[in-house]
Amino acid sequence: MFACGAPSMLSAQAETVQTPSWLGRELRYWGGLPMMGGPNGECIAGYTEEESYVYFFGDGTFQQITFEDRSSILTWAAYGVTDPCEPLEGDTLSLVTGRWRQSGDTLLVELERTGLFPYEPFITERIGRPRDTPFKPTISPTRTCAGPDRRNLLIAVDAISEGWQVWR
């Protein structure tokens, strides 16, 4: 006996959860002149006042890596911090770590630590590492700094903003 049945016409509709566009990716802010090309095709480093990258990971971890920051004393002073990090120079960078949670259109970030690192060893370790997981350097910071305990960042369409800075 041969039985023929019609395939089920029921379709399971999976519940989809929209992942925020800022989660698990690199968001960049820079101020000043970008890298430029010279007359013979060589790269000429432009002057940047600030170059910063922020990351929000699915496990609630926050990281901000800043390569240039000429305004750090003013920035930290605005938060009422009395022991700010010195402005970064060409051979240092900062790594700010913390935890985030979302409340409506605001990301509430609880900061854990700000460390200044030597540029070359940090970059050498970071090159080729996945950008979708928190980076944990094996080198120790040359200095740790006081900073604000909390930050409020506003969520916009495909961007995060804080004061005058907008990370895209």
C-alpha positions as CSV (number, residue, x, y, z in Angstrom):
1,M,0.0,0.0,0.0
2,F,1.3,3.4,-0.9
3,A,0.3,6.5,1.0
4,C,0.8,9.9,-0.4
5,G,0.5,12.9,1.9
6,A,0.7,16.6,1.2
7,P,3.5,18.4,2.9
8,S,2.5,20.4,5.8
9,M,1.4,23.9,4.9
10,L,2.2,25.1,8.4
11,S,5.2,27.3,8.6
12,A,6.9,27.9,11.8
13,Q,7.6,31.6,12.2
14,A,10.7,32.0,14.2
15,E,10.9,34.8,16.7
16,T,13.6,37.2,15.7
17,V,15.4,39.4,18.0
18,Q,16.8,42.5,16.4
19,T,20.5,42.9,17.3
20,P,21.4,46.6,17.8
21,S,23.6,48.0,15.1
22,W,26.2,49.1,17.6
23,L,26.6,45.7,19.4
24,G,29.7,43.6,18.6
25,R,31.3,46.0,16.2
26,E,33.9,48.7,16.1
27,L,32.6,52.3,16.3
28,R,35.1,55.1,15.6
29,Y,35.4,58.8,16.5
30,W,38.1,61.0,15.2
31,G,38.7,64.8,15.2
32,G,41.3,66.7,13.2
33,L,42.9,65.9,9.9
34,P,42.9,62.3,8.6
35,M,45.8,60.4,7.1
36,M,46.7,61.9,3.7
37,G,48.6,60.7,0.6
38,G,51.7,62.5,-0.5
39,P,52.7,63.5,-4.0
40,N,54.6,60.1,-4.6
41,G,51.8,57.9,-3.1
42,E,53.4,57.8,0.4
43,C,51.2,58.1,3.5
44,I,51.5,61.3,5.5
45,A,50.2,61.1,9.0
46,G,47.8,63.9,9.5
47,Y,47.3,65.7,12.8
48,T,44.4,64.3,14.7
49,E,43.1,65.7,17.9
50,E,41.5,62.5,18.9
51,E,41.1,59.0,17.4
52,S,39.0,56.7,19.5
53,Y,37.2,53.3,19.1
54,V,34.5,52.0,21.3
55,Y,33.1,48.4,21.6
56,F,30.0,47.1,23.2
57,F,30.0,43.3,23.5
58,G,27.1,40.9,23.9
59,D,28.3,39.9,27.4
60,G,27.9,43.4,28.7
61,T,31.6,44.4,28.4
62,F,32.6,47.9,27.2
63,Q,36.0,48.9,25.9
64,Q,37.3,52.2,24.5
65,I,40.8,52.4,22.9
66,T,42.1,55.9,22.3
67,F,45.2,56.5,20.2
68,E,45.3,60.3,20.3
69,D,43.6,62.5,22.7
70,R,44.7,66.1,23.0
71,S,41.7,67.0,25.1
72,S,41.8,64.5,27.9
73,I,42.5,67.0,30.7
74,L,39.6,69.1,29.6
75,T,37.4,66.1,29.1
76,W,38.1,64.6,32.5
77,A,37.8,68.1,34.2
78,A,34.3,68.2,32.8
79,Y,33.5,65.1,34.8
80,G,35.0,66.6,38.0
81,V,38.0,64.2,38.1
82,T,41.0,65.5,40.0
83,D,43.6,63.0,38.8
84,P,43.2,62.8,35.0
85,C,45.5,60.9,32.7
86,E,48.0,63.1,31.0
87,P,47.3,63.7,27.4
88,L,48.4,60.8,25.2
89,E,51.5,61.2,23.1
90,G,52.5,59.3,20.0
91,D,53.9,56.4,21.8
92,T,51.0,55.7,24.2
93,L,47.4,54.8,24.0
94,S,44.6,54.3,26.6
95,L,42.3,51.4,27.2
96,V,39.1,52.1,29.2
97,T,37.2,49.0,30.3
98,G,33.8,48.6,32.0
99,R,30.3,47.2,31.8
100,W,27.2,48.5,29.9
101,R,23.5,48.1,30.1
102,Q,20.8,49.7,28.0
103,S,18.0,51.8,29.4
104,G,15.7,53.1,26.6
105,D,17.8,55.1,24.2
106,T,20.8,55.4,26.6
107,L,23.7,53.1,27.3
108,L,24.7,53.3,31.0
109,V,28.4,52.4,31.3
110,E,30.0,51.6,34.6
111,L,33.8,52.1,34.2
112,E,36.3,49.8,35.8
113,R,39.7,51.0,34.8
114,T,41.7,53.3,32.5
115,G,45.2,52.3,31.6
116,L,47.9,53.9,29.6
117,F,49.8,51.4,27.5
118,P,53.0,51.6,25.4
119,Y,51.8,51.9,21.8
120,E,53.9,49.2,20.0
121,P,53.5,46.3,22.3
122,F,49.8,46.9,22.6
123,I,49.2,47.1,18.9
124,T,51.5,44.1,18.2
125,E,49.3,42.0,20.6
126,R,46.0,43.4,19.2
127,I,46.7,42.9,15.5
128,G,44.8,40.0,14.1
129,R,42.6,39.5,17.2
130,P,38.9,39.3,16.7
131,R,37.0,42.6,17.1
132,D,33.8,40.9,18.3
133,T,35.3,39.8,21.7
134,P,36.9,41.9,24.4
135,F,40.7,42.4,24.1
136,K,42.7,41.5,27.2
137,P,46.3,42.6,26.8
138,T,48.9,40.5,28.5
139,I,51.1,43.6,29.0
140,S,50.6,45.7,32.0
141,P,49.7,49.4,31.7
142,T,52.4,51.9,32.4
143,R,49.9,53.9,34.4
144,T,46.3,53.6,35.5
145,C,44.3,56.8,35.9
146,A,41.2,58.0,37.8
147,G,38.3,58.7,35.6
148,P,34.5,59.0,35.9
149,D,32.8,56.0,37.4
150,R,29.8,56.3,35.0
151,R,29.1,57.5,31.6
152,N,25.7,58.0,29.8
153,L,25.9,57.5,26.0
154,L,23.0,58.1,23.7
155,I,22.0,55.7,21.0
156,A,21.2,57.2,17.6
157,V,20.7,55.6,14.3
158,D,23.9,53.6,13.6
159,A,25.8,55.8,16.1
160,I,26.6,56.4,19.8
161,S,27.1,59.9,21.1
162,E,28.4,61.5,24.2
163,G,28.7,65.3,24.3
164,W,30.4,66.4,21.1
165,Q,31.7,63.0,20.3
166,V,29.8,60.7,17.9
167,W,31.1,57.2,17.3
168,R,30.0,55.6,14.0
